[in-house]
Amino acid sequence: MERTASYECPQCGEQILMFVDPGNGDEQRLIEDCQVCCKANEITVTYDRREKRYIAHAVAIDL
Ligand SMILES: [Zn+2]
């Protein structure tokens, strides 16, 4: 099983690779600081059963 997912940072546009803990379920929501611009994003991770991989989507958090 693929345990990584990538998303585009909404604040700097960089493609970010993240690791997913399968123990947290098929649908996860977490806060991560972008590795490139260090701004906080809310990441929604869902497991695509058909493609057998995690899909991540990031939304900027306004602080
Ligand atoms: Zn960024």
N, CA, C, O and the ligand as a Tripos MOL2 file, in Angstrom:
@<TRIPOS>MOLECULE
protein
  253   251    64     0     0
PROTEIN
NO_CHARGES

@<TRIPOS>ATOM
      1 N           0.8520   -1.2030    0.0000 N.3       1 MET1
      2 CA          0.0000    0.0000    0.0000 C.3       1 MET1
      3 C           0.8840    1.2490    0.0000 C.2       1 MET1
      4 O           1.8650    1.3520    0.7370 O.2       1 MET1
      5 N           0.5000    2.1680   -0.8400 N.am      2 GLU2
      6 CA          1.2440    3.4300   -0.9020 C.3       2 GLU2
      7 C           0.9510    4.2480    0.3530 C.2       2 GLU2
      8 O          -0.2070    4.5050    0.6850 O.2       2 GLU2
      9 N           2.0040    4.6490    1.0380 N.am      3 ARG3
     10 CA          1.7990    5.3790    2.2890 C.3       3 ARG3
     11 C           2.2090    6.8310    2.1870 C.2       3 ARG3
     12 O           2.4470    7.4930    3.1970 O.2       3 ARG3
     13 N           2.2860    7.3090    0.9990 N.am      4 THR4
     14 CA          2.5800    8.7200    0.8190 C.3       4 THR4
     15 C           1.4740    9.3480   -0.0170 C.2       4 THR4
     16 O           0.7700    8.6700   -0.7660 O.2       4 THR4
     17 N           1.3450   10.6430    0.1300 N.am      5 ALA5
     18 CA          0.4010   11.3930   -0.6890 C.3       5 ALA5
     19 C           1.0560   12.7330   -0.9870 C.2       5 ALA5
     20 O           1.8770   13.2200   -0.2100 O.2       5 ALA5
     21 N           0.6910   13.3190   -2.1050 N.am      6 SER6
     22 CA          1.2590   14.6260   -2.3930 C.3       6 SER6
     23 C           0.1360   15.6210   -2.6380 C.2       6 SER6
     24 O          -0.9470   15.2760   -3.1120 O.2       6 SER6
     25 N           0.4330   16.8580   -2.3010 N.am      7 TYR7
     26 CA         -0.5510   17.9120   -2.5030 C.3       7 TYR7
     27 C           0.1770   19.1750   -2.9080 C.2       7 TYR7
     28 O           1.3750   19.3280   -2.6710 O.2       7 TYR7
     29 N          -0.5650   20.0720   -3.5190 N.am      8 GLU8
     30 CA          0.0150   21.3520   -3.8930 C.3       8 GLU8
     31 C          -0.2820   22.3580   -2.7970 C.2       8 GLU8
     32 O          -1.4410   22.5890   -2.4520 O.2       8 GLU8
     33 N           0.7640   22.9520   -2.2530 N.am      9 CYS9
     34 CA          0.5670   23.9600   -1.2170 C.3       9 CYS9
     35 C          -0.1980   25.1430   -1.8130 C.2       9 CYS9
     36 O           0.2410   25.7260   -2.8050 O.2       9 CYS9
     37 N          -1.3520   25.5060   -1.2070 N.am     10 PRO10
     38 CA         -2.1460   26.6090   -1.7550 C.3      10 PRO10
     39 C          -1.4880   27.9760   -1.5490 C.2      10 PRO10
     40 O          -1.9310   28.9760   -2.1140 O.2      10 PRO10
     41 N          -0.4390   28.0110   -0.7450 N.am     11 GLN11
     42 CA          0.1550   29.3090   -0.3970 C.3      11 GLN11
     43 C           1.4400   29.5970   -1.1700 C.2      11 GLN11
     44 O           1.7870   30.7610   -1.3720 O.2      11 GLN11
     45 N           2.1520   28.5550   -1.6030 N.am     12 CYS12
     46 CA          3.3520   28.8050   -2.3930 C.3      12 CYS12
     47 C           3.3780   28.0010   -3.6910 C.2      12 CYS12
     48 O           4.2550   28.2010   -4.5320 O.2      12 CYS12
     49 N           2.4050   27.0800   -3.8550 N.am     13 GLY13
     50 CA          2.2970   26.3540   -5.1130 C.3      13 GLY13
     51 C           3.2420   25.1800   -5.2690 C.2      13 GLY13
     52 O           3.2640   24.5320   -6.3150 O.2      13 GLY13
     53 N           4.0340   24.8990   -4.2230 N.am     14 GLU14
     54 CA          4.9680   23.7780   -4.3130 C.3      14 GLU14
     55 C           4.2330   22.4500   -4.1360 C.2      14 GLU14
     56 O           3.2310   22.3690   -3.4260 O.2      14 GLU14
     57 N           4.7440   21.4250   -4.7860 N.am     15 GLN15
     58 CA          4.2260   20.0730   -4.6160 C.3      15 GLN15
     59 C           4.8810   19.4760   -3.3720 C.2      15 GLN15
     60 O           6.1050   19.3640   -3.3020 O.2      15 GLN15
     61 N           4.0680   19.0960   -2.4000 N.am     16 ILE16
     62 CA          4.5860   18.6030   -1.1260 C.3      16 ILE16
     63 C           4.2740   17.1180   -0.9970 C.2      16 ILE16
     64 O           3.1430   16.6870   -1.2240 O.2      16 ILE16
     65 N           5.2880   16.3440   -0.6300 N.am     17 LEU17
     66 CA          5.0910   14.9160   -0.3880 C.3      17 LEU17
     67 C           4.9540   14.6960    1.1110 C.2      17 LEU17
     68 O           5.7870   15.1590    1.8910 O.2      17 LEU17
     69 N           3.9010   13.9880    1.5130 N.am     18 MET18
     70 CA          3.6960   13.7350    2.9360 C.3      18 MET18
     71 C           3.5240   12.2290    3.1680 C.2      18 MET18
     72 O           3.1600   11.4740    2.2670 O.2      18 MET18
     73 N           3.7970   11.8330    4.3930 N.am     19 PHE19
     74 CA          3.5960   10.4440    4.7630 C.3      19 PHE19
     75 C           2.2490   10.3060    5.4570 C.2      19 PHE19
     76 O           1.8400   11.1740    6.2280 O.2      19 PHE19
     77 N           1.5670    9.1990    5.1710 N.am     20 VAL20
     78 CA          0.2570    8.9440    5.7370 C.3      20 VAL20
     79 C           0.3550    7.7480    6.6730 C.2      20 VAL20
     80 O           0.9660    6.7330    6.3390 O.2      20 VAL20
     81 N          -0.2530    7.8800    7.8510 N.am     21 ASP21
     82 CA         -0.3180    6.7580    8.7790 C.3      21 ASP21
     83 C          -1.6300    6.0110    8.5290 C.2      21 ASP21
     84 O          -2.6980    6.5240    8.8630 O.2      21 ASP21
     85 N          -1.5690    4.8090    7.9460 N.am     22 PRO22
     86 CA         -2.8070    4.0850    7.6220 C.3      22 PRO22
     87 C          -3.6420    3.7710    8.8550 C.2      22 PRO22
     88 O          -4.8440    3.5280    8.7440 O.2      22 PRO22
     89 N          -3.0190    3.7720   10.0260 N.am     23 GLY23
     90 CA         -3.7400    3.4880   11.2590 C.3      23 GLY23
     91 C          -4.7380    4.5560   11.6360 C.2      23 GLY23
     92 O          -5.5790    4.3410   12.5080 O.2      23 GLY23
     93 N          -4.6580    5.7070   10.9890 N.am     24 ASN24
     94 CA         -5.5810    6.8000   11.3010 C.3      24 ASN24
     95 C          -6.8470    6.7660   10.4610 C.2      24 ASN24
     96 O          -7.6920    7.6510   10.5900 O.2      24 ASN24
     97 N          -6.9970    5.7680    9.6080 N.am     25 GLY25
     98 CA         -8.2550    5.5970    8.8820 C.3      25 GLY25
     99 C          -8.1920    6.0390    7.4320 C.2      25 GLY25
    100 O          -7.1820    6.5450    6.9440 O.2      25 GLY25
    101 N          -9.3350    5.8200    6.7560 N.am     26 ASP26
    102 CA         -9.4140    6.1100    5.3240 C.3      26 ASP26
    103 C          -9.6550    7.5780    5.0410 C.2      26 ASP26
    104 O          -9.4940    8.0400    3.9110 O.2      26 ASP26
    105 N         -10.0440    8.3100    6.0780 N.am     27 GLU27
    106 CA        -10.2550    9.7320    5.8860 C.3      27 GLU27
    107 C          -9.6370   10.4670    7.0610 C.2      27 GLU27
    108 O         -10.0170   10.2500    8.2110 O.2      27 GLU27
    109 N          -8.6980   11.3220    6.7690 N.am     28 GLN28
    110 CA         -7.9430   11.9810    7.8230 C.3      28 GLN28
    111 C          -7.9010   13.4720    7.5630 C.2      28 GLN28
    112 O          -7.8920   13.9290    6.4200 O.2      28 GLN28
    113 N          -7.8750   14.2160    8.6580 N.am     29 ARG29
    114 CA         -7.7200   15.6600    8.5420 C.3      29 ARG29
    115 C          -6.6350   16.0880    9.5140 C.2      29 ARG29
    116 O          -6.6730   15.7370   10.6930 O.2      29 ARG29
    117 N          -5.6850   16.8340    9.0250 N.am     30 LEU30
    118 CA         -4.5900   17.2380    9.8890 C.3      30 LEU30
    119 C          -4.0620   18.6030    9.4780 C.2      30 LEU30
    120 O          -4.2920   19.0800    8.3670 O.2      30 LEU30
    121 N          -3.3560   19.2030   10.4020 N.am     31 ILE31
    122 CA         -2.7410   20.4960   10.1560 C.3      31 ILE31
    123 C          -1.2460   20.2740    9.9450 C.2      31 ILE31
    124 O          -0.5860   19.6180   10.7500 O.2      31 ILE31
    125 N          -0.7270   20.8230    8.8640 N.am     32 GLU32
    126 CA          0.7010   20.6850    8.5990 C.3      32 GLU32
    127 C           1.2680   22.0200    8.1670 C.2      32 GLU32
    128 O           0.6360   22.7910    7.4450 O.2      32 GLU32
    129 N           2.4800   22.2690    8.6320 N.am     33 ASP33
    130 CA          3.1910   23.4360    8.1250 C.3      33 ASP33
    131 C           3.8670   23.0380    6.8200 C.2      33 ASP33
    132 O           4.5110   21.9920    6.7330 O.2      33 ASP33
    133 N           3.7140   23.8790    5.8160 N.am     34 CYS34
    134 CA          4.3470   23.6040    4.5260 C.3      34 CYS34
    135 C           5.8610   23.5070    4.7120 C.2      34 CYS34
    136 O           6.4730   24.3250    5.3990 O.2      34 CYS34
    137 N           6.4490   22.4860    4.0830 N.am     35 GLN35
    138 CA          7.8990   22.2890    4.2090 C.3      35 GLN35
    139 C           8.6890   23.3680    3.4750 C.2      35 GLN35
    140 O           9.8780   23.5570    3.7300 O.2      35 GLN35
    141 N           8.0260   24.0690    2.5700 N.am     36 VAL36
    142 CA          8.7230   25.0630    1.7630 C.3      36 VAL36
    143 C           8.5110   26.4780    2.3040 C.2      36 VAL36
    144 O           9.4780   27.2070    2.5240 O.2      36 VAL36
    145 N           7.2460   26.8700    2.5190 N.am     37 CYS37
    146 CA          6.9790   28.2520    2.9430 C.3      37 CYS37
    147 C           6.6200   28.3510    4.4220 C.2      37 CYS37
    148 O           6.4480   29.4550    4.9380 O.2      37 CYS37
    149 N           6.5040   27.2060    5.1170 N.am     38 CYS38
    150 CA          6.2710   27.1450    6.5610 C.3      38 CYS38
    151 C           4.9220   27.7040    6.9920 C.2      38 CYS38
    152 O           4.7120   27.9430    8.1810 O.2      38 CYS38
    153 N           4.0130   27.9170    6.0660 N.am     39 LYS39
    154 CA          2.6780   28.3670    6.4420 C.3      39 LYS39
    155 C           1.7890   27.1550    6.7090 C.2      39 LYS39
    156 O           1.9980   26.0770    6.1530 O.2      39 LYS39
    157 N           0.7900   27.3570    7.5760 N.am     40 ALA40
    158 CA         -0.0520   26.2400    7.9960 C.3      40 ALA40
    159 C          -1.1580   25.9650    6.9790 C.2      40 ALA40
    160 O          -1.8170   26.8820    6.4890 O.2      40 ALA40
    161 N          -1.3400   24.7020    6.6820 N.am     41 ASN41
    162 CA         -2.4240   24.2730    5.8080 C.3      41 ASN41
    163 C          -3.2180   23.1780    6.5080 C.2      41 ASN41
    164 O          -2.6720   22.4020    7.2930 O.2      41 ASN41
    165 N          -4.5110   23.1280    6.2140 N.am     42 GLU42
    166 CA         -5.3100   22.0030    6.6630 C.3      42 GLU42
    167 C          -5.3450   20.9880    5.5250 C.2      42 GLU42
    168 O          -5.7800   21.2890    4.4130 O.2      42 GLU42
    169 N          -4.8810   19.7860    5.8270 N.am     43 ILE43
    170 CA         -4.7760   18.7450    4.8180 C.3      43 ILE43
    171 C          -5.9020   17.7320    5.0180 C.2      43 ILE43
    172 O          -6.0940   17.2210    6.1210 O.2      43 ILE43
    173 N          -6.6200   17.4540    3.9850 N.am     44 THR44
    174 CA         -7.6050   16.3780    4.0180 C.3      44 THR44
    175 C          -7.0520   15.2270    3.1920 C.2      44 THR44
    176 O          -6.7240   15.3850    2.0160 O.2      44 THR44
    177 N          -6.9540   14.0670    3.8290 N.am     45 VAL45
    178 CA         -6.4150   12.8870    3.1600 C.3      45 VAL45
    179 C          -7.5210   11.8430    3.0600 C.2      45 VAL45
    180 O          -8.1440   11.5020    4.0660 O.2      45 VAL45
    181 N          -7.7630   11.3450    1.8820 N.am     46 THR46
    182 CA         -8.7350   10.2660    1.7200 C.3      46 THR46
    183 C          -8.0720    9.1120    0.9750 C.2      46 THR46
    184 O          -7.2220    9.3120    0.1080 O.2      46 THR46
    185 N          -8.4780    7.9220    1.3310 N.am     47 TYR47
    186 CA         -7.9300    6.7410    0.6770 C.3      47 TYR47
    187 C          -8.8220    6.3500   -0.4910 C.2      47 TYR47
    188 O         -10.0200    6.1180   -0.3250 O.2      47 TYR47
    189 N          -8.2300    6.2820   -1.6580 N.am     48 ASP48
    190 CA         -8.9650    5.8790   -2.8530 C.3      48 ASP48
    191 C          -8.8350    4.3680   -3.0050 C.2      48 ASP48
    192 O          -7.7820    3.8650   -3.3960 O.2      48 ASP48
    193 N          -9.9060    3.6520   -2.6960 N.am     49 ARG49
    194 CA         -9.8410    2.1810   -2.7090 C.3      49 ARG49
    195 C          -9.6080    1.6250   -4.1050 C.2      49 ARG49
    196 O          -8.9760    0.5810   -4.2640 O.2      49 ARG49
    197 N         -10.1170    2.3160   -5.1110 N.am     50 ARG50
    198 CA         -9.9680    1.8000   -6.4600 C.3      50 ARG50
    199 C          -8.5320    1.9760   -6.9620 C.2      50 ARG50
    200 O          -7.9680    1.0860   -7.5990 O.2      50 ARG50
    201 N          -7.9700    3.1140   -6.6690 N.am     51 GLU51
    202 CA         -6.5970    3.3580   -7.1150 C.3      51 GLU51
    203 C          -5.5750    2.9130   -6.0830 C.2      51 GLU51
    204 O          -4.3730    2.9120   -6.3490 O.2      51 GLU51
    205 N          -6.0600    2.5320   -4.8960 N.am     52 LYS52
    206 CA         -5.2020    2.0340   -3.8260 C.3      52 LYS52
    207 C          -4.1000    3.0270   -3.4730 C.2      52 LYS52
    208 O          -2.9300    2.6700   -3.3370 O.2      52 LYS52
    209 N          -4.5060    4.2660   -3.3320 N.am     53 ARG53
    210 CA         -3.5400    5.2590   -2.8880 C.3      53 ARG53
    211 C          -4.2670    6.3840   -2.1760 C.2      53 ARG53
    212 O          -5.4810    6.5440   -2.2970 O.2      53 ARG53
    213 N          -3.4930    7.1580   -1.4320 N.am     54 TYR54
    214 CA         -4.0610    8.2720   -0.6890 C.3      54 TYR54
    215 C          -4.0640    9.5270   -1.5480 C.2      54 TYR54
    216 O          -3.1100    9.8180   -2.2690 O.2      54 TYR54
    217 N          -5.1670   10.2620   -1.4470 N.am     55 ILE55
    218 CA         -5.3130   11.5250   -2.1540 C.3      55 ILE55
    219 C          -5.3220   12.6300   -1.1040 C.2      55 ILE55
    220 O          -6.1000   12.5730   -0.1510 O.2      55 ILE55
    221 N          -4.4870   13.6070   -1.2670 N.am     56 ALA56
    222 CA         -4.4160   14.6980   -0.2920 C.3      56 ALA56
    223 C          -4.8190   16.0120   -0.9490 C.2      56 ALA56
    224 O          -4.5240   16.2720   -2.1150 O.2      56 ALA56
    225 N          -5.5090   16.8320   -0.1490 N.am     57 HIS57
    226 CA         -5.9120   18.1440   -0.6400 C.3      57 HIS57
    227 C          -5.6600   19.1510    0.4810 C.2      57 HIS57
    228 O          -6.0250   18.9020    1.6300 O.2      57 HIS57
    229 N          -5.0530   20.2560    0.1630 N.am     58 ALA58
    230 CA         -4.6800   21.2390    1.1730 C.3      58 ALA58
    231 C          -5.4600   22.5290    1.0130 C.2      58 ALA58
    232 O          -5.6970   23.0020   -0.0990 O.2      58 ALA58
    233 N          -5.8570   23.0950    2.1610 N.am     59 VAL59
    234 CA         -6.5320   24.3760    2.1850 C.3      59 VAL59
    235 C          -5.7500   25.2860    3.1280 C.2      59 VAL59
    236 O          -5.3510   24.8680    4.2150 O.2      59 VAL59
    237 N          -5.5360   26.5130    2.7120 N.am     60 ALA60
    238 CA         -4.7790   27.4470    3.5470 C.3      60 ALA60
    239 C          -5.5560   27.8020    4.8080 C.2      60 ALA60
    240 O          -6.7780   27.9500    4.7780 O.2      60 ALA60
    241 N          -4.8380   27.9370    5.9050 N.am     61 ILE61
    242 CA         -5.4490   28.3630    7.1580 C.3      61 ILE61
    243 C          -5.0980   29.8250    7.3720 C.2      61 ILE61
    244 O          -3.9260   30.1990    7.3690 O.2      61 ILE61
    245 N          -6.1110   30.6400    7.5550 N.am     62 ASP62
    246 CA         -5.8710   32.0500    7.8250 C.3      62 ASP62
    247 C          -5.6250   32.2250    9.3210 C.2      62 ASP62
    248 O          -6.4800   31.9010   10.1450 O.2      62 ASP62
    249 N          -4.4670   32.7310    9.6520 N.am     63 LEU63
    250 CA         -4.1430   32.9140   11.0660 C.3      63 LEU63
    251 C          -4.4000   34.3540   11.4950 C.2      63 LEU63
    252 O          -4.1840   34.7010   12.6560 O.2      63 LEU63
    253 ZN          3.9900   26.3490    0.8940 Zn       64 ZN64
@<TRIPOS>BOND
     1     1     2 1
     2     2     3 1
     3     3     4 2
     4     3     5 am
     5     5     6 1
     6     6     7 1
     7     7     8 2
     8     7     9 am
     9     9    10 1
    10    10    11 1
    11    11    12 2
    12    11    13 am
    13    13    14 1
    14    14    15 1
    15    15    16 2
    16    15    17 am
    17    17    18 1
    18    18    19 1
    19    19    20 2
    20    19    21 am
    21    21    22 1
    22    22    23 1
    23    23    24 2
    24    23    25 am
    25    25    26 1
    26    26    27 1
    27    27    28 2
    28    27    29 am
    29    29    30 1
    30    30    31 1
    31    31    32 2
    32    31    33 am
    33    33    34 1
    34    34    35 1
    35    35    36 2
    36    35    37 am
    37    37    38 1
    38    38    39 1
    39    39    40 2
    40    39    41 am
    41    41    42 1
    42    42    43 1
    43    43    44 2
    44    43    45 am
    45    45    46 1
    46    46    47 1
    47    47    48 2
    48    47    49 am
    49    49    50 1
    50    50    51 1
    51    51    52 2
    52    51    53 am
    53    53    54 1
    54    54    55 1
    55    55    56 2
    56    55    57 am
    57    57    58 1
    58    58    59 1
    59    59    60 2
    60    59    61 am
    61    61    62 1
    62    62    63 1
    63    63    64 2
    64    63    65 am
    65    65    66 1
    66    66    67 1
    67    67    68 2
    68    67    69 am
    69    69    70 1
    70    70    71 1
    71    71    72 2
    72    71    73 am
    73    73    74 1
    74    74    75 1
    75    75    76 2
    76    75    77 am
    77    77    78 1
    78    78    79 1
    79    79    80 2
    80    79    81 am
    81    81    82 1
    82    82    83 1
    83    83    84 2
    84    83    85 am
    85    85    86 1
    86    86    87 1
    87    87    88 2
    88    87    89 am
    89    89    90 1
    90    90    91 1
    91    91    92 2
    92    91    93 am
    93    93    94 1
    94    94    95 1
    95    95    96 2
    96    95    97 am
    97    97    98 1
    98    98    99 1
    99    99   100 2
   100    99   101 am
   101   101   102 1
   102   102   103 1
   103   103   104 2
   104   103   105 am
   105   105   106 1
   106   106   107 1
   107   107   108 2
   108   107   109 am
   109   109   110 1
   110   110   111 1
   111   111   112 2
   112   111   113 am
   113   113   114 1
   114   114   115 1
   115   115   116 2
   116   115   117 am
   117   117   118 1
   118   118   119 1
   119   119   120 2
   120   119   121 am
   121   121   122 1
   122   122   123 1
   123   123   124 2
   124   123   125 am
   125   125   126 1
   126   126   127 1
   127   127   128 2
   128   127   129 am
   129   129   130 1
   130   130   131 1
   131   131   132 2
   132   131   133 am
   133   133   134 1
   134   134   135 1
   135   135   136 2
   136   135   137 am
   137   137   138 1
   138   138   139 1
   139   139   140 2
   140   139   141 am
   141   141   142 1
   142   142   143 1
   143   143   144 2
   144   143   145 am
   145   145   146 1
   146   146   147 1
   147   147   148 2
   148   147   149 am
   149   149   150 1
   150   150   151 1
   151   151   152 2
   152   151   153 am
   153   153   154 1
   154   154   155 1
   155   155   156 2
   156   155   157 am
   157   157   158 1
   158   158   159 1
   159   159   160 2
   160   159   161 am
   161   161   162 1
   162   162   163 1
   163   163   164 2
   164   163   165 am
   165   165   166 1
   166   166   167 1
   167   167   168 2
   168   167   169 am
   169   169   170 1
   170   170   171 1
   171   171   172 2
   172   171   173 am
   173   173   174 1
   174   174   175 1
   175   175   176 2
   176   175   177 am
   177   177   178 1
   178   178   179 1
   179   179   180 2
   180   179   181 am
   181   181   182 1
   182   182   183 1
   183   183   184 2
   184   183   185 am
   185   185   186 1
   186   186   187 1
   187   187   188 2
   188   187   189 am
   189   189   190 1
   190   190   191 1
   191   191   192 2
   192   191   193 am
   193   193   194 1
   194   194   195 1
   195   195   196 2
   196   195   197 am
   197   197   198 1
   198   198   199 1
   199   199   200 2
   200   199   201 am
   201   201   202 1
   202   202   203 1
   203   203   204 2
   204   203   205 am
   205   205   206 1
   206   206   207 1
   207   207   208 2
   208   207   209 am
   209   209   210 1
   210   210   211 1
   211   211   212 2
   212   211   213 am
   213   213   214 1
   214   214   215 1
   215   215   216 2
   216   215   217 am
   217   217   218 1
   218   218   219 1
   219   219   220 2
   220   219   221 am
   221   221   222 1
   222   222   223 1
   223   223   224 2
   224   223   225 am
   225   225   226 1
   226   226   227 1
   227   227   228 2
   228   227   229 am
   229   229   230 1
   230   230   231 1
   231   231   232 2
   232   231   233 am
   233   233   234 1
   234   234   235 1
   235   235   236 2
   236   235   237 am
   237   237   238 1
   238   238   239 1
   239   239   240 2
   240   239   241 am
   241   241   242 1
   242   242   243 1
   243   243   244 2
   244   243   245 am
   245   245   246 1
   246   246   247 1
   247   247   248 2
   248   247   249 am
   249   249   250 1
   250   250   251 1
   251   251   252 2
@<TRIPOS>SUBSTRUCTURE
     1 MET1         2 RESIDUE 1 A MET
     2 GLU2         6 RESIDUE 1 A GLU
     3 ARG3        10 RESIDUE 1 A ARG
     4 THR4        14 RESIDUE 1 A THR
     5 ALA5        18 RESIDUE 1 A ALA
     6 SER6        22 RESIDUE 1 A SER
     7 TYR7        26 RESIDUE 1 A TYR
     8 GLU8        30 RESIDUE 1 A GLU
     9 CYS9        34 RESIDUE 1 A CYS
    10 PRO10       38 RESIDUE 1 A PRO
    11 GLN11       42 RESIDUE 1 A GLN
    12 CYS12       46 RESIDUE 1 A CYS
    13 GLY13       50 RESIDUE 1 A GLY
    14 GLU14       54 RESIDUE 1 A GLU
    15 GLN15       58 RESIDUE 1 A GLN
    16 ILE16       62 RESIDUE 1 A ILE
    17 LEU17       66 RESIDUE 1 A LEU
    18 MET18       70 RESIDUE 1 A MET
    19 PHE19       74 RESIDUE 1 A PHE
    20 VAL20       78 RESIDUE 1 A VAL
    21 ASP21       82 RESIDUE 1 A ASP
    22 PRO22       86 RESIDUE 1 A PRO
    23 GLY23       90 RESIDUE 1 A GLY
    24 ASN24       94 RESIDUE 1 A ASN
    25 GLY25       98 RESIDUE 1 A GLY
    26 ASP26      102 RESIDUE 1 A ASP
    27 GLU27      106 RESIDUE 1 A GLU
    28 GLN28      110 RESIDUE 1 A GLN
    29 ARG29      114 RESIDUE 1 A ARG
    30 LEU30      118 RESIDUE 1 A LEU
    31 ILE31      122 RESIDUE 1 A ILE
    32 GLU32      126 RESIDUE 1 A GLU
    33 ASP33      130 RESIDUE 1 A ASP
    34 CYS34      134 RESIDUE 1 A CYS
    35 GLN35      138 RESIDUE 1 A GLN
    36 VAL36      142 RESIDUE 1 A VAL
    37 CYS37      146 RESIDUE 1 A CYS
    38 CYS38      150 RESIDUE 1 A CYS
    39 LYS39      154 RESIDUE 1 A LYS
    40 ALA40      158 RESIDUE 1 A ALA
    41 ASN41      162 RESIDUE 1 A ASN
    42 GLU42      166 RESIDUE 1 A GLU
    43 ILE43      170 RESIDUE 1 A ILE
    44 THR44      174 RESIDUE 1 A THR
    45 VAL45      178 RESIDUE 1 A VAL
    46 THR46      182 RESIDUE 1 A THR
    47 TYR47      186 RESIDUE 1 A TYR
    48 ASP48      190 RESIDUE 1 A ASP
    49 ARG49      194 RESIDUE 1 A ARG
    50 ARG50      198 RESIDUE 1 A ARG
    51 GLU51      202 RESIDUE 1 A GLU
    52 LYS52      206 RESIDUE 1 A LYS
    53 ARG53      210 RESIDUE 1 A ARG
    54 TYR54      214 RESIDUE 1 A TYR
    55 ILE55      218 RESIDUE 1 A ILE
    56 ALA56      222 RESIDUE 1 A ALA
    57 HIS57      226 RESIDUE 1 A HIS
    58 ALA58      230 RESIDUE 1 A ALA
    59 VAL59      234 RESIDUE 1 A VAL
    60 ALA60      238 RESIDUE 1 A ALA
    61 ILE61      242 RESIDUE 1 A ILE
    62 ASP62      246 RESIDUE 1 A ASP
    63 LEU63      250 RESIDUE 1 A LEU
    64 ZN64       253 GROUP 0 **** ****
